[in-house]
């Protein structure tokens, strides 16, 4: 699997998948408030998200401009993708 990559849920809300462990996926979902790192079991993640066909660079740029703010962990993860 390609990491990082942009995915979307059934409502077309995007998320950037940036770390895959043995059991969990770590990702940053776009939302109206402060952006935070979330994690889900791999099986559950792929029942909720599918590939969005959006360039990672474009998504990272948009996320870094997010007006709702972000945690330091999100900023570090995003800046490491550029």
Secondary structure, DSSP 8 states (H G I E B T S, - for coil): --SSEEEE-TT--EEEEEEE-SSEEEEEE--SS-B-EEEEEHHHHHHH-EE----HHHHHHHHHT-TT-B-HHHHHHHHTT-
